[in-house]
Amino acid sequence: MTIRGFSFDEYVDEVKTFHGHVAPGMVAGGFMVELALSSLPQGGFFDAVSETRACIPDAVQLLTPCTIGNGWLKIVPTGRFAMAMYDKHTGEGVRVSPNHEVLDNWPQFKAWLLKLVPKKEQDTRALLNEIRDGGVSLFKCEKVSLDSSFLGGKKKNVSFIHLCGLCGEGFRAKEAAEICPACSGETTLYTPQDQDDISLTATPLEKAIGSHALHDMTLIVPRKQKGPAIVKGQCITDADVETLKNMGKNRIYLEEENDLENLVHENDVAIAFGDTLGGEGVTVTRPPKEGKIEFEAAHNGLFYVDTERVNRLNAMADVILSTLDACTPVAKGDLLAGTRAIPLFLSKPEFNRCMALAHTPLFHVAPYVVKEAGVIVTGTEVFEGRIKDGFLPYAEKMLGTYGAAIATHAFVPDDPSMLAAEVTRMAGQGLKLIIVTGGLSVDPDDVTQLGLEQAGAEVSSSRAPILPGAMTLLGKIKETAVVGVPAGALASKKTAFDLILPRLLAGIEVTPEDVYSMGVGGLLVGA
């Protein structure tokens, strides 16, 4: 059997030239490419995806027009020795992987594939012979449909090159950016050099009289006092010496004894962070105390934080930033976050890296912009007056917590067409939020989702990894958000609705990914 027109020996020579040596994985990858392409329509335009970074990508690049550079070959490292080729427009294609049902017939190939023997003990010649003799029969080929994210062929190149404000080098970015990913800490390539090292000179207290303190020095009296006994710039007196000795201090850092030209004081770090970390709806408590500064809510709303960048900031430098949990409802004046430098000084390179990461706000408070909602109570038993409704006062209380009110409401039986009519009416009034209660379990009379779909709602999520509230539904009709609240909400202190409603009232779209991420912390103990 040939491999894209090459005899086996010719292909092995190509592998050696391309790869530097005869890699069994690349030899096997040649048969995988052959099987994939021979199973696809002739003359098509195909992209490729490799599930491993080892060997298969080289075989694809050697035998097809698909390369990593032109974007037609993608690597998704699942850890499996497999690949797929597919129509770049439709996503229809084939996946090729080892056929484990025949591996016992090829012991050398099996031992290599499953790493049953150390590499140095492998019989390379016998292995290559088995790959040659087995050919495409070593693999299976199955039809697959690629996820839509893989369609469209090569993505358009970013058309803008920006100059990094720190390193001065040009870098590509999808949107306007001032700092490259390397300098902002988004991508880590190199360890910091010793330019970050700071050495300060300490002076015995007896020799410090008349000089000036380099930093605040904290006095702690258990359960009574915690604050600076000495402040930065204070001229040290005989009395100060006695105070410091009572605090267990025998030496002090002085302004006169230390060169601060390339250093940034902890208070200056805090002030700089105060100017940049907080965005809309955030105020700063000033001045900094002992290198710490805090942030408060300027108005009621939902606290949003860029968790990824906060984690990077806390990992990359001698600073810390502590915040509330993301998506916490807050009131005006609530404490949101606190930050400080850990040492007395940061080197200027380290300070610049911190500021590069914080060149845009890391958190903000989104105000509640949705002030009215429509409420639809479903259930034939309520519609016919068999039982008293409890949902309307529940919804009114929940909305009132965030400054919103019920604009209109309706009671409908378990009839999807009647529910659809009410949903259509409320959406037509321009309401940005419709709350539908009940009818979301698995009983045959629970038709809420069907009614919403009849009204044209696109249901994005019909379940939530939150207990109580797993049956919570989310959807949208044009610009109107729709949330379905399970009947169990009336029997619980807190449900998924408590977590989702503040986001909707802040005008934030709640995506399926947002809902899935609520699973950690989604067990509402005591609810």
For each residue, the residues with C-beta under 8 A, 3 or more apart:
1: 8 31 34 135 136
2: 5 6 7 8 34
3: 6 8 11 30 31 33 34 63
4: 11 30 33 34 37 63 64
5: 2
6: 2 3 10 11 14 30
7: 2 10 11
8: 1 2 3 11 12 132
9: 12 13
10: 6 7 13 14
11: 3 4 6 7 8 14 15 27 30
12: 8 9 15 16 22 27 128
13: 9 10 16 17
14: 6 10 11 17 18 62
15: 11 12 18 19 22 23 26 27 30 58 59 62
16: 12 13 19 20 21 22
17: 13 14
18: 14 15 26 58 62
19: 15 16 22 23 26 55 58
20: 16
21: 16
22: 12 15 16 19 26 27 124 128
23: 15 19 26 27 55 58
24: 27 28 55 112 124 127 128 131
25: 28 29 54 55 56 81
26: 15 18 19 22 23 29 30 55 56 58 59 62
27: 11 12 15 22 23 24 30 31 128 131
28: 24 25 31 32 55 81 109 131 138
29: 25 26 32 33 55 56 58 59 60 83
30: 3 4 6 11 15 26 27 33 34 59 62 63
31: 1 3 27 28 34 35 131 135 136 138 139
32: 28 29 35 36 56 59 83 96 139
33: 3 4 29 30 36 37 59 60 63 64 83 85
34: 1 2 3 4 30 31 37 38 63 136
35: 31 32 38 39 96 136 139 141
36: 32 33 39 40 48 83 84 85 93 94 96 141
37: 4 33 34 40 46 64 85
38: 34 35 136
39: 35 36 94 141
40: 36 37 44 46 85 87 93 94
41: 44
42:
43:
44: 40 41 87
45: 87 88 89 153
46: 37 40 64 66 85 86 87 88 93
47: 66 72 73 74 85 86 88 150 153
48: 36 60 64 66 72 73 74 83 84 85 86
49: 73 74 75 76 83 84 85 86 146 150
50: 53 56 57 60 73 74 75 76 82 83
51: 56 75 76 77 78 79 80 81 82 83
52: 55 56 57 75 77 78 79 80 81 82
53: 50 57 75 77
54: 25
55: 19 23 24 25 26 28 29 52 58 59
56: 25 26 29 32 50 51 52 59 60 81 82 83
57: 50 52 53 60 61 68 73 75
58: 15 18 19 23 26 29 55 61 62
59: 15 26 29 30 32 33 55 56 62 63
60: 29 33 48 50 56 57 63 64 66 73 83
61: 57 58 64 66 67 68 73
62: 14 15 18 26 30 58 59
63: 3 4 30 33 34 59 60
64: 4 33 37 46 48 60 61 85
65: 70 72
66: 46 47 48 60 61 70 72 73 85
67: 61 70 72 73
68: 57 61 71 73 74 75
69:
70: 65 66 67 73 154
71: 68 74 153 154 155
72: 47 48 65 66 67 88 153 154
73: 47 48 49 50 57 60 61 66 67 68 70
74: 47 48 49 50 68 71 150
75: 49 50 51 52 53 57 68
76: 49 50 51
77: 51 52 53
78: 51 52 82
79: 51 52
80: 51 52 97
81: 25 28 51 52 56 97 98 113
82: 50 51 52 56 78 95 96 97 98
83: 29 32 33 36 48 49 50 51 56 60 95 96 97
84: 36 48 49 93 94 95 96 144 146
85: 33 36 37 40 46 47 48 49 64 66 93 94
86: 46 47 48 49 90 91 92 93 94 144 145 146 150
87: 40 44 45 46 90 91 92 93
88: 45 46 47 72 151 152 153
89: 45 151 152 153
90: 86 87 151
91: 86 87 145 146 147 148 150 151
92: 86 87 143 144 145 146
93: 36 40 46 84 85 86 87 143 144 145 146
94: 36 39 40 84 85 86 141 142 143 144
95: 82 83 84 141 142 143 144
96: 32 35 36 82 83 84 139 140 141
97: 80 81 82 83 139 140
98: 81 82 103 113 138 139 140
99: 102 103 137 138 139 140
100: 103
101:
102: 99 105 106 134 137 138
103: 98 99 100 106 109 110 113 114
104: 107 110
105: 102 134
106: 102 103 109 110 130 134 138
107: 104 110 111 130
108: 111 112 122 123 126 127 129 130
109: 28 103 106 112 113 127 130 131 134 138
110: 103 104 106 107 113 114 116
111: 107 108 114 115 116 117 122
112: 24 108 109 115 122 127
113: 81 98 103 109 110
114: 103 110 111
115: 111 112
116: 110 111
117: 111 121 122
118: 121 122
119: 122
120:
121: 117 118
122: 108 111 112 117 118 119 127
123: 108 126 127
124: 22 24 127 128
125: 128 129
126: 108 123 129 130
127: 24 108 109 112 122 123 124 130 131
128: 12 22 24 27 124 125 131 132
129: 108 125 126 132 133
130: 106 107 108 109 126 127 133 134
131: 24 27 28 31 109 127 128 134 135 138
132: 8 128 129 135
133: 129 130
134: 102 105 106 109 130 131 137 138
135: 1 31 131 132 138
136: 1 31 34 35 38 139
137: 99 102 134
138: 28 31 98 99 102 106 109 131 134 135
139: 31 32 35 96 97 98 99 136
140: 96 97 98 99
141: 35 36 39 94 95 96
142: 94 95
143: 92 93 94 95
144: 84 86 92 93 94 95
145: 86 91 92 93
146: 49 84 86 91 92 93 150 151
147: 91 150
148: 91 151
149:
150: 47 49 74 86 91 146 147
151: 88 89 90 91 146 148
152: 88 89 155
153: 45 47 71 72 88 89
154: 70 71 72
155: 71 152
156: 159
157:
158: 172 173 174
159: 156
160: 172 173 176
161: 170 171 172
162: 170 171 172 173 176 177 178 180
163: 168 169 170
164: 167 168 169 170 171 178 179 180 182 183
165: 168 178 179 183 356 359
166: 179 180 183 352 353 356
167: 164 180 182 183
168: 163 164 165
169: 163 164 180
170: 161 162 163 164
171: 161 162 164 177 180 181
172: 158 160 161 162
173: 158 160 162 176 177
174: 158
175:
176: 160 162 173
177: 162 171 173 180
178: 162 164 165 359
179: 164 165 166 183 184 356 357 359
180: 162 164 166 167 169 171 177 183 184
181: 171 184 186 187
182: 164 167 186 187 188 189
183: 164 165 166 167 179 180 353 356
184: 179 180 181 312 353 356 357 359
185: 188 312 313 315 316 353 356 357
186: 181 182 312
187: 181 182
188: 182 185 316
189: 182
190:
191:
192: 195 196 349 350
193: 196
194: 197
195: 192 347 349
196: 192 193 347 349 350
197: 194 347
198: 263 343 345 346 347
199:
200: 214 253 258 344 345
201: 253 254 257 258
202: 251 252 253
203: 207 208 211 251 252 253 254 257
204: 207 208 250 251
205: 208 236 241 244 245 249 250 251 252
206: 209 241
207: 203 204
208: 203 204 205 211 236 241 252 254
209: 206 236 237 238 241
210: 235 236
211: 203 208 235 236 254 255 256 257
212: 233 234 235 236 254 255 256
213: 216 217 230 231 232 233 234 236 252 253 254 255
214: 200 232 252 253 254 255 258 344
215: 232 253 265 266 291 344
216: 213 228 230 231 232 289 290 291
217: 213 228 229 230 244 247 249 252
218: 226 227 228 229 290
219: 225 226 227 228 229 243 247
220: 225 226
221: 224 225 226
222:
223:
224: 221
225: 219 220 221
226: 218 219 220 221
227: 218 219 289
228: 216 217 218 219 231 289 290
229: 217 218 219 243 244 247
230: 213 216 217 234 236 240 243 244 252
231: 213 216 228 234
232: 213 214 215 216 265 267
233: 212 213 255
234: 212 213 230 231 240
235: 210 211 212
236: 205 208 209 210 211 212 213 230 240 241 252 254
237: 209 240 241
238: 209 241 242
239: 242 243
240: 230 234 236 237 243 244
241: 205 206 208 209 236 237 238 244 245
242: 238 239 245 246
243: 219 229 230 239 240 246 247
244: 205 217 229 230 240 241 247 249 250 252
245: 205 241 242 248 249 250
246: 242 243
247: 217 219 229 243 244
248: 245
249: 205 217 244 245 252
250: 204 205 244 245
251: 202 203 204 205
252: 202 203 205 208 213 214 217 230 236 244 249
253: 200 201 202 203 213 214 215 257 258 344
254: 201 203 208 211 212 213 214 236 257 258
255: 211 212 213 214 233 258 260
256: 211 212
257: 201 203 211 253 254
258: 200 201 214 253 254 255
259: 262
260: 255 263 265 345
261:
262: 259 347 348
263: 198 260 345 346 347 348
264: 268 269 272 345 346 347 348 351
265: 215 232 260 268 269 344 345
266: 215 269 270 288 290 291 340 341 343 344 345 346
267: 232 270 271 287 288 291
268: 264 265 271 272
269: 264 265 266 272 273 291 319 340 341 346 351 354
270: 266 267 273 274 288 291 292 293 339 340 341
271: 267 268 274 275 286 287 288 293
272: 264 268 269 275 276 351 355
273: 269 270 276 277 293 319 321 339 354 358
274: 270 271 277 278 284 286 288 293 295
275: 271 272 284
276: 272 273 355 358 359 360 361
277: 273 274 295 321 337 339 358 361 362 363
278: 274 282 283 284 295 336 337 361 362 363 364
279: 282 360 361 362 363 364
280: 361 364 365 366
281: 297 298 299 301 364 365 366 367
282: 278 279 295 296 297 298 336 361 363 364 365
283: 278 295 296 297 298
284: 274 275 278 293 294 295 296
285: 293 294 295 296
286: 271 274 293
287: 267 271
288: 266 267 270 271 274 291 292 293 340
289: 216 227 228 292 293
290: 216 218 228 266 340
291: 215 216 266 267 269 270 288 340 341 344
292: 270 288 289 338 339 340
293: 270 271 273 274 284 285 286 288 289 338 339 340
294: 284 285 335 337 338 339
295: 274 277 278 282 283 284 285 335 336 337 338 339 363
296: 282 283 284 285 333 334 335 336
297: 281 282 283 300 301 303 330 331 332 333 334 336 365
298: 281 282 283 332 365
299: 281 332 365 367
300: 297 330 331 332 367 368 402 403
301: 281 297 329 330 365 366 367 368 506
302: 327 328 329 330 365 366 368 502 503 505 506 508
303: 297 323 324 325 326 327 328 329 330 336 363 364 365
304: 326 327 363 364 365 366 508
305: 310 323 324 326 337 362 363
306: 309 310 362 363
307: 310 311 326
308: 311 312
309: 306 312 313 357 358 362
310: 305 306 307 313 314 321 323 362 363
311: 307 308 314 315
312: 184 185 186 308 309 315 316 357
313: 185 309 310 316 317 319 321 354 357 358 362
314: 310 311 319 320 321
315: 185 311 312
316: 185 188 312 313 353 354 357
317: 313 346 350 353 354
318: 341 342 343 346 350
319: 269 273 313 314 339 340 341 342 346 354
320: 314 339 340 342
321: 273 277 310 313 314 337 338 339 362
322: 337 338 339
323: 303 305 310 336 337 363
324: 303 305 328 330 335 336 337
325: 303 328 521
326: 303 304 305 307
327: 302 303 304 499 502 503
328: 302 303 324 325
329: 301 302 303 402 502
330: 297 300 301 302 303 324 334 336 365
331: 297 300 334
332: 297 298 299 300
333: 296 297
334: 296 297 330 331
335: 294 295 296 324 338
336: 278 282 295 296 297 303 323 324 330 363 365
337: 277 278 294 295 305 321 322 323 324 363
338: 292 293 294 295 321 322 335
339: 270 273 277 292 293 294 295 319 320 321 322
340: 266 269 270 288 290 291 292 293 319 320
341: 266 269 270 291 318 319 344 345 346
342: 318 319 320
343: 198 266 318 346
344: 200 214 215 253 265 266 291 341
345: 198 200 260 263 264 265 266 341
346: 198 263 264 266 269 317 318 319 341 343 350 351 354
347: 195 196 197 198 262 263 264 350 351
348: 262 263 264 351 352
349: 192 195 196 352 353
350: 192 196 317 318 346 347 353 354
351: 264 269 272 346 347 348 354 355
352: 166 348 349 355 356
353: 166 183 184 185 316 317 349 350 356 357
354: 269 273 313 316 317 319 346 350 351 357 358
355: 272 276 351 352 358 359
356: 165 166 179 183 184 185 352 353 359
357: 179 184 185 309 312 313 316 353 354
358: 273 276 277 309 313 354 355 361 362
359: 165 178 179 184 276 355 356
360: 276 279
361: 276 277 278 279 280 282 358 364
362: 277 278 279 305 306 309 310 313 321 358
363: 277 278 279 282 295 303 304 305 306 310 323 336 337
364: 278 279 280 281 282 303 304 361
365: 280 281 282 297 298 299 301 302 303 304 330 336
366: 280 281 301 302 304 369 506 507 508
367: 281 299 300 301 506
368: 300 301 302 371 402 403 404 502 505 506
369: 366 505 506 507
370: 373 404 432 433 504 505 506 507
371: 368 403 404 405
372: 404 405 406 407 431 432 433
373: 370 395 399 404 405 406 407 431 432 433 434 435
374: 406 407 408 409 410 426 429 431 433 434 435
375: 391 392 395 406 408 409 410 434 435 436 437
376: 409 410 411 412 419 422 423 426 434 435 436 437
377: 382 389 391 392 409 410 411 412 437 438
378: 382 412 413 414 419 436 437 438 439 448 451
379: 382 383 413 414 438 439 487
380: 383 384 386 413 414 445
381: 384 386 387
382: 377 378 379 385 386 387 388 389 391 411 438
383: 379 380 411 412 413
384: 380 381 413
385: 382
386: 380 381 382
387: 381 382
388: 382
389: 377 382 392 411
390: 393 394 490
391: 375 377 382 394 395 437 438 485 489 490
392: 375 377 389 395 396 406 409
393: 390 396 397
394: 390 391 397 398 437 489 490
395: 373 375 391 392 398 399 406 435 437 485
396: 392 393 399 400 405 406
397: 393 394 400 401
398: 394 395 401 402 497 498 501
399: 373 395 396 402 404 405 406 501 505
400: 396 397 403 404 405
401: 397 398
402: 300 329 368 398 399 501 502 505
403: 300 368 371 400
404: 368 370 371 372 373 399 400 505
405: 371 372 373 396 399 400
406: 372 373 374 375 392 395 396 399 409
407: 372 373 374 429 431
408: 374 375 426 429 431
409: 374 375 376 377 392 406
410: 374 375 376 377 422 425 426
411: 376 377 382 383 389
412: 376 377 378 383 415 418 419 422
413: 378 379 380 383 384 418
414: 378 379 380 439 445 446 447
415: 412 418 419 447 451
416: 419 420 447 450 451 454
417: 420 421 451 454
418: 412 413 415 421 422 451
419: 376 378 412 415 416 422 423 436 439 447 448 451 452 454 455
420: 416 417 423 424 451 452 454 455
421: 417 418 424 425 455
422: 376 410 412 418 419 425 426
423: 376 419 420 426 427 434 436 451 452 455 457 477 482
424: 420 421 427 428 455 456
425: 410 421 422 428 429
426: 374 376 408 410 422 423 429 431 434 480
427: 423 424 431 434 455 477 478 480
428: 424 425
429: 374 407 408 425 426
430:
431: 372 373 374 407 408 426 427 434 480
432: 370 372 373 479 480 481 507
433: 370 372 373 374 480 481 482 483 504 505
434: 373 374 375 376 423 426 427 431 477 480 481 482 483
435: 373 374 375 376 395 483 485
436: 375 376 378 419 423 439 448 452 473 482 483 484 485
437: 375 376 377 378 391 394 395 484 485 487 489
438: 377 378 379 382 391 446 448 485 486 487
439: 378 379 414 419 436 445 446 447 448 451 484 487
440: 446 448 449 462 471 472 473 484 485 486 487
441: 446 471 486 487
442: 446
443: 446
444:
445: 380 414 439
446: 414 438 439 440 441 442 443
447: 414 415 416 419 439 450 451
448: 378 419 436 438 439 440 451 452 473 484
449: 440 452 453 459 462 473 484
450: 416 447 453 454
451: 378 415 416 417 418 419 420 423 439 447 448 454 455
452: 419 420 423 436 448 449 455 457 459 473 475 482 484
453: 449 450 456 457 459
454: 416 417 419 420 450 451
455: 419 420 421 423 424 427 451 452 477
456: 424 453 477
457: 423 452 453 475 476 477 482
458: 475 476 477
459: 449 452 453 462 473 474 475
460: 474 475 476 511 512
461: 464 472 473 474 475 512 515
462: 440 449 459 471 473 474 484
463: 470 471 472
464: 461 469 470 471 472 496 500 515 518 522
465: 470 515 516 518 519 522
466: 469 470 472 495 496 499 518 519 522 523 524
467: 470 522 523 524 527
468: 486 488 489 491 492 494 495 496 524 527
469: 464 466 472 486 488 489 492 495 496 497 524
470: 463 464 465 466 467 486 496
471: 440 441 462 463 464 484 486 488
472: 440 461 463 464 466 469 483 484 485 486 495 496 497 500
473: 436 440 448 449 452 459 461 462 482 483 484
474: 459 460 461 462 481 482 483 484 500 510 512 515
475: 452 457 458 459 460 461 481 482 483 484
476: 457 458 460 479 480 481 482 509
477: 423 427 434 455 456 457 458 480 482
478: 427
479: 432 476
480: 426 427 431 432 433 434 476 477
481: 432 433 434 474 475 476 504 509 510
482: 423 433 434 436 452 457 473 474 475 476 477
483: 433 434 435 436 472 473 474 475 497 500 501 504
484: 436 437 439 440 448 449 452 462 471 472 473 474 475
485: 391 395 435 436 437 438 440 472 489 495 497
486: 438 440 441 468 469 470 471 472 489 495
487: 379 437 438 439 440 441 490
488: 468 469 471 491 492 495
489: 391 394 437 468 469 485 486 492 495 497
490: 390 391 394 487
491: 468 488
492: 468 469 488 489 495 524 527
493: 524 526 527
494: 468 498 524 527
495: 466 468 469 472 485 486 488 489 492 498 524 527
496: 464 466 468 469 470 472 499 500 518 522
497: 398 469 472 483 485 489 500 501
498: 398 494 495 501 524
499: 327 466 496 502 503 518 522
500: 464 472 474 483 496 497 503 504 510 515
501: 398 399 402 483 497 498 504 505
502: 302 327 329 368 402 499 505 506
503: 302 327 499 500 506 508 510 514
504: 370 433 481 483 500 501 507 508 510
505: 302 368 369 370 399 402 404 433 501 502
506: 301 302 366 367 368 369 370 502 503
507: 366 369 370 432 504
508: 302 304 366 503 504
509: 476 481
510: 474 481 500 503 504 514 515
511: 460 514 515
512: 460 461 474 515 516
513: 516 517
514: 503 510 511 517 518
515: 461 464 465 474 500 510 511 512 518
516: 465 512 513 519
517: 513 514 520
518: 464 465 466 496 499 514 515 521 522
519: 465 466 516 522
520: 517
521: 325 518
522: 464 465 466 467 496 499 518 519
523: 466 467
524: 466 467 468 469 492 493 494 495 498 527
525:
526: 493
527: 467 468 492 493 494 495 524
